Amino acid sequence: MDSSDGILLKNENIIWNYIFNSIVSNKKQNVVDVAFFAQFLKSNILPDIEPDELFEHYQNVMVPNLYRSEIEDAKKLKLIKHLDVLINDNGKLFIERSIKLRSIKWHKNRLINFEFVVEPIQKQSNVETLVKRAQELESKFVDFITKRSDIPIEQFGQIWLWNLFASIYNIDSTDDIQPAFAVFVHKLWFQPIEVDIKLKFLRYFKIKFDFIIKDFIISYHDVNITSMNVNETYSPQA
């Protein structure tokens, strides 16, 4: 992953919020194109990023992964609907399990309508809290699964393992560690982890290898992914 990719990944929340405010909220613009991002870059300085490069990243990385982005739930779903983003079965399942919804309606792969469960306004949504917690624990998760690669992966559903994790990293409560880890796993594909370990977790947690994940693993780890399902095998490139 080159430096520009890293800059774009770190700034995706800023980009999505700009798109939401311009397209959905204020309705100042109705098309996301190269000219749109040229305007964005006038007020948001991203070093060495050109509008066409940002537009390509938006099309090839951000849109396919919008359903698992870290922006607010309401903004995320409104963007998916407004931009007519196609969501595959894996994405639908992620949305329906991670966001507290009273109802949601799909037509094939398009979001038609949704309604949130009404909760007291002072409470954060469950997914927002877990995403924040996953971010806080991200470096510890990476360190733990790297150093303890000897632990059978099925044990990552056991309480004793998260008690061990909490004791190693001096964490007071284990209540939210396991669900936060489940959120973290959805972004494990671009973490600095050895490919053997990474693929093992992606398979076990049934994270589908879309073309974004596949392309990143091939280029970052210099391996050759031979299929597109959760039982993928790989071999070093010649």
N, C-alpha and C positions, 0 to 999 in steps of 0.2 A: 504494500500500500504506500503510494507516494505521499509527500507532504500535503498536497492539495486535497487528496482524499480525506486525510485526517482533519484538515481544517473544516471541510464541508460536513463531515460526520458530527463534529463537535458543535456546529452551528445550526443543525437541522431544526431545533426548536425555534430559534429566532426566525428562520426562513418560513416555517409553517405558520407562525403567528403573524408574520407580515402578509403572507398569502391570505390567511383568514380575515385579517382586518381589511385588506384591499378588495377581496373578491366576495366574501360572504357578509361581513359586518357592515362595512361602509359602502360596498358596491361601487367603488370608484373605478374598478376595472373588471372585465369579464373574461379575459384570456390570460393564461399563464404561458408566456413565450419568451424568446430571447430579449425582446424589448422590455418586457415586464421585469426581468432580472437586471437589465441595464439600469433601470430606475431604482431597483432595490439596492444595487451596489453604490449608488450615489450617496446614500445615507447610512449604509452598513458596510464598513470597510473590511473586506476579507483579503488578506495579502495574496497577491499573485493569482487571483481568481478572475477569469473573464466571464462575461454574461453567457456565452455559448457553452462554456464548460459547466457553469452552474445549472443551466437548462438541461444539459445532458445528465447531470447527476440527479436532478429533479425527476426526469423521466425514467431513468434506469434504476435508481436506488430508492429515492424518497417515496414516489407514488406506490411501487409494489410493496413497500414496507410501512405505509401509513398506518395500517391497522395495529401495528405494534410500536408505534412511535410513542414518545413520552409527553406529548402535549395533553392538555386537559381533555377529559372524555367527551364533553359536549362539543368542543371544537373539532375533535377528531372525527366524530360521527357526522357532524355537519359538513366537514370538508369532503368526507367520503361520498356523501350524498350529492353535494353541490358539484363536485368535480367529476361525478359519475365514475368513480374508481371501481374497477372490477375486483371483487374479493373472492379468493378461492375458499374451499371448504375448511382448510386449516385456519385461514384468517377469520372466517365466520365463527368457528368454534372458539378461537382466542377471544374475540370480542364478546361473545355470549357468556363466556366463563369469567372474564376479568372485569366486566362492567356491570353494575347493578341496574338492570333494565326491567321494566314492567312488561314491555313487549318490544319486539323487533320484527320487521317484515322485509323479506328479500324477494326479489324476482330474479331467479337464476342467480347470477353473481352480483347483482346490483342492490344497493340498500335503498329501500322505498320509504320506510318510515321507522321511527323508534320512539320510545317513551321511557323516561327514567323512573326508577323507584323514587318516590318523594321521601326525602330524609331532612332532618333539621339542617338548616343552612350552614351551621358552624361545623358540621362533620365533613371531613374530607371523604371522597369516594374511596372505596376499598382499594381499587387499582392504583389510584394516585398515591395513597399511603405506601403501598407495596413497591411501586416504582421508585419512590424516594428512598425507601429502606434498601432496596436492591442496589441503588446507586451508592449509598453509604457503605454497604458491605462488599461492593464489587471487588476491590483489591484483595480483601480477605478471602472471598470465594475463590478467586484465581489462585492465590497462594495455597489455600487449603487443598483444592482438588489436584494441584500440581504436586505438592509434597506428599499427599496421601493417596497417590494413584494406586496403591496396593489394596485399598478398601473396595470390596465388591460394589458395583454401582447400585445394585438393588438396596444396599444399606442406606442410600441417601433418602429413603423414605422412613427411616427408623429414628425414634426420639433420641436414643443413646448417642447417635452420631452427631446430632445437633447440640446435645449437651457437651460433647467433646469439643466441638467447634467453639461453643461459647466459652468454655474454660480456657482454650488456647488463646483466644483473642480478647479475653476479659470483657465479655458481654453479659450484662446482668440478666436479661430475659431472653428465653428461647422461643417465645410465643410466635413471633413473626418471622423467624429465620427461614424455616422451611418454605412457606409461601413466597417469601422474597427471593429465595433461591430459584423457585419455579419461574418467576418473572425474569430473573437474571439469565436463565438458560436460553431464553429466546434471543438473547444477544451474545450468547457464548461463541457463536461462529466467528466473530471478529476480535475475540479476546486473545491476548498473547499467551496462548497455551499450546503445548505440543499437539500435533495433529492426531496422534493415536488417541490421546485423552479426549480431545475435542470431538472426534467422530463417535467415540464410544458414548458420550453424553448425548449428542444430537440424535443418535439412533435410539437410545434408551427412552428419551423423552419424546420421541416421535416428532422431532422438528423436521418438517419436509424440506428437502434440498431444492429450493427454487433456484433460478439461474443466478441470482445475486449471490446467494450463499456458495453455490458451486464455483462460480467464477472467482470469488474471493479466496476460497480454500485452495484452488488450483494455483493462483498467482502468488499468494502469501506463503504457502507451505511448499510450493514446488512439487505437487503431487498430481496424479492423474485420476480424477473421479470417473469411474466407468459406467455409472448408471445414475438415475435421477430419483430413486426411492430411498426410504429410510434404511434399507439394508445395503447401502452402497459399499463397494469395496474400493480400494485405491492402491496405487503402486507408485514408486518414485518415477519421475519423468526421466527419460534417457538424456 
